Amino acid sequence: MTTLRDRLDARLDAPGRDWLDRALAEAAAHPGGHGPISAWELRIAEAGRRCGQENADAARVLLLHAARADPRALTRVYRQGTAAERRAVLHALPHLTPGPEALPLVEDALRTNDTRLVAAALGPYAARHLDAHHWRHAVLKCLFTGIPVDVVSGLAERARADAELARMLGDHAEERTAAGRPVPEDLLRVLALTEPATPIGTHGRPGKES
């Protein structure tokens, strides 16, 4: 969070930094829920106008962290928010929710056709908690919709030796080839990641384990 704040401060003008200082202090002083909507939730809605759309995601993540938003609050902000506000909630999940309680938000985002929302859903939180079935289909969705697989946190670790993912990728590649369409480089890249690690011999070269 400190690094994120420093980067954001460097991009904001003086009025934007002043607004963010006040909004974060307010969120820290009055976290949680107060009435039908909390003051810090109103600041989340204002972030795009106050900090600029290009900085709004970072400002909203900082506000959610300052407010110590729990899964219930995160769900409320996500359900009631715009696509941009939902994206911020997804980015904030790894910092605020250690367990799988917020997985329904990730799964909801992955069902949408909003590629920026899908990309935000595939961060570190999904890498830790999304089950294998949903994770594989999320990777396929990236390939179908042109989302770069670089957005998928933990891709190499989760894809390694995943025979089912390899089968799904192979089927997709065959379908594209049969239709006369090129196979995306990202598909070939992920397919290569599904290969099991090769054992290293005693001399540091591939070989049988000793």
Secondary structure as the mmCIF struct_conf table of DSSP 4:
data_model
#
loop_
_struct_conf.conf_type_id
_struct_conf.id
_struct_conf.beg_label_comp_id
_struct_conf.beg_label_asym_id
_struct_conf.beg_label_seq_id
_struct_conf.end_label_comp_id
_struct_conf.end_label_asym_id
_struct_conf.end_label_seq_id
HELX_RH_AL_P HELX_RH_AL_P1 THR A 2 ARG A 11
BEND BEND1 LEU A 12 LEU A 12
HELX_RH_AL_P HELX_RH_AL_P2 ALA A 14 ALA A 29
BEND BEND2 HIS A 30 HIS A 30
BEND BEND3 GLY A 32 GLY A 32
TURN_TY1_P TURN_TY1_P1 GLY A 35 PRO A 36
BEND BEND4 ILE A 37 ILE A 37
HELX_RH_AL_P HELX_RH_AL_P3 ALA A 39 CYS A 51
HELX_RH_AL_P HELX_RH_AL_P4 GLN A 53 ALA A 66
TURN_TY1_P TURN_TY1_P2 ALA A 67 ARG A 68
HELX_RH_AL_P HELX_RH_AL_P5 PRO A 71 GLN A 80
BEND BEND5 GLY A 81 GLY A 81
HELX_RH_AL_P HELX_RH_AL_P6 ALA A 83 LEU A 96
BEND BEND6 GLY A 99 GLY A 99
HELX_RH_3T_P HELX_RH_3T_P1 PRO A 100 ALA A 102
HELX_RH_AL_P HELX_RH_AL_P7 LEU A 103 LEU A 110
TURN_TY1_P TURN_TY1_P3 ARG A 111 ARG A 111
BEND BEND7 THR A 112 ASN A 113
HELX_RH_AL_P HELX_RH_AL_P8 THR A 115 ALA A 121
TURN_TY1_P TURN_TY1_P4 LEU A 122 LEU A 122
BEND BEND8 GLY A 123 GLY A 123
HELX_RH_AL_P HELX_RH_AL_P9 PRO A 124 HIS A 129
BEND BEND9 LEU A 130 LEU A 130
HELX_RH_AL_P HELX_RH_AL_P10 ALA A 132 THR A 145
TURN_TY1_P TURN_TY1_P5 GLY A 146 GLY A 146
HELX_RH_3T_P HELX_RH_3T_P2 VAL A 149 VAL A 151
BEND BEND10 VAL A 152 VAL A 152
TURN_TY1_P TURN_TY1_P6 SER A 153 GLY A 154
HELX_RH_AL_P HELX_RH_AL_P11 LEU A 155 ALA A 159
TURN_TY1_P TURN_TY1_P7 ARG A 160 ALA A 161
HELX_RH_AL_P HELX_RH_AL_P12 ALA A 163 ALA A 178
TURN_TY1_P TURN_TY1_P8 ALA A 179 GLY A 180
HELX_LH_PP_P HELX_LH_PP_P1 PRO A 182 PRO A 184
HELX_RH_AL_P HELX_RH_AL_P13 GLU A 185 LEU A 193
TURN_TY1_P TURN_TY1_P9 THR A 194 THR A 194
BEND BEND11 GLU A 195 GLU A 195
HELX_LH_PP_P HELX_LH_PP_P2 PRO A 196 PRO A 199
STRN STRN1 ILE A 200 ILE A 200
TURN_TY1_P TURN_TY1_P10 THR A 202 HIS A 203
BEND BEND12 GLY A 204 ARG A 205
STRN STRN2 PRO A 206 PRO A 206
#
